[in-house]
Amino acid sequence: MKVGIVGATGFGGLELIRLLKQHPEVKEFILYSSSKKGEHIDSVYPHLNGLAEGTLQAIDHERMPEQVDFLFSSAPTGVSASLLPPLLEQGMRIIDLAGDYRLKKQEEYRQWYKKEPPEQKWVEKAVYGMPEYNRENIETSQLIANPGCYPTAALNGLLPLVTNSLIETKSIIIDAKSGISGAGAVPSSAAHFPVANDNLQIYKVNQHQHIPEIEQMLHHYSEANDPITFNTHLVPMTRGIMNTMYATVEEGITEREIKEAFFEYAEQHPFIRLSPQRTFPCTKQVLGSNYCDIGWSFDTRTNRLTTVAVIDNLMKGAAGQAVHNFNLMNGFPENTGLQASPLFP
């Protein structure tokens, strides 16, 4: 196949290049960039010298459907809303790594993203690309809304409990921490080295745009429509996410039932790994991989469950999950191109 990557110079785009370069079903890819068109990718990122051919091309709605068989869009949120519909109208199949098509309610998009939402027609057609819960819809979709990085870790740690009615959804608290690459390739004041180094910062307190995305999925699988508490922190490391989640266990639920729910979930999905009981994963053990590692502990004294989920925010939280969705959409084995072990040390 011949694939295109929009936003190829962002961190998500760079990970897509790395993954698709070794994907056995991808024979060629074209890189698109609105900010650096005409430049060669290795002049922007020297580590790609000899690995990615050709110059960065301008986005052209008329030519792109003829140039590639499939498109990944890693443009910033807000761009996809106007960029993708003309391509979709021409029948292109697209995976969008931004947040534009994740939320089904336009008023929620306006409230949390402070932008005008995409056309409702395409929001309704978009499939939320979480392979562990939406496989059949992903396989037949034209447009995938790739999940956010924080929601990916949160939902993989919580949905096995929610779908089995093991926890009270109104009690959910998510304490999330991310490496600086989650802020994107464009430098910001918070990610500036003198600010981020030797520092731990909380940000967007009770205002993070991933809150409604997590709630949307939890509400889909729960009879209750309870809100969650979700807060995020910036950690002075390059990549990785750790979500530590707390919830009250439903009356009468046993530790055995919790264990069985997690084990059944991990057995069904190749990129979910469980830590040995009463041990907990760290971000380093999933670095550079598409795995989500989960550990948990049930405190019978407080009747609360602590669940820890870790991912690489640029892999399982972005490009790796996008390639997983790409495999499902095209009938390839779901782990194709994603079989490399994590990087350690």
Secondary structure as GFF3:
##gff-version 3
##sequence-region A 1 345
A	DSSP	beta_strand	2	6	.	.	.	ID=ss1
A	DSSP	alpha_helix	11	21	.	.	.	ID=ss2
A	DSSP	beta_strand	28	32	.	.	.	ID=ss3
A	DSSP	alpha_helix	41	44	.	.	.	ID=ss4
A	DSSP	three_ten_helix	46	48	.	.	.	ID=ss5
A	DSSP	alpha_helix	64	67	.	.	.	ID=ss6
A	DSSP	beta_strand	70	73	.	.	.	ID=ss7
A	DSSP	alpha_helix	80	83	.	.	.	ID=ss8
A	DSSP	alpha_helix	85	89	.	.	.	ID=ss9
A	DSSP	beta_strand	94	96	.	.	.	ID=ss10
A	DSSP	alpha_helix	106	113	.	.	.	ID=ss11
A	DSSP	alpha_helix	120	125	.	.	.	ID=ss12
A	DSSP	beta_strand	127	128	.	.	.	ID=ss13
A	DSSP	alpha_helix	131	139	.	.	.	ID=ss14
A	DSSP	beta_strand	143	145	.	.	.	ID=ss15
A	DSSP	alpha_helix	149	162	.	.	.	ID=ss16
A	DSSP	three_ten_helix	169	171	.	.	.	ID=ss17
A	DSSP	beta_strand	173	178	.	.	.	ID=ss18
A	DSSP	three_ten_helix	180	183	.	.	.	ID=ss19
A	DSSP	alpha_helix	193	196	.	.	.	ID=ss20
A	DSSP	beta_strand	201	203	.	.	.	ID=ss21
A	DSSP	alpha_helix	211	220	.	.	.	ID=ss22
A	DSSP	beta_strand	229	234	.	.	.	ID=ss23
A	DSSP	beta_strand	241	248	.	.	.	ID=ss24
A	DSSP	alpha_helix	255	268	.	.	.	ID=ss25
A	DSSP	beta_strand	272	274	.	.	.	ID=ss26
A	DSSP	three_ten_helix	283	286	.	.	.	ID=ss27
A	DSSP	beta_strand	292	299	.	.	.	ID=ss28
A	DSSP	beta_strand	304	311	.	.	.	ID=ss29
A	DSSP	pi_helix	315	319	.	.	.	ID=ss30
A	DSSP	alpha_helix	320	329	.	.	.	ID=ss31
###
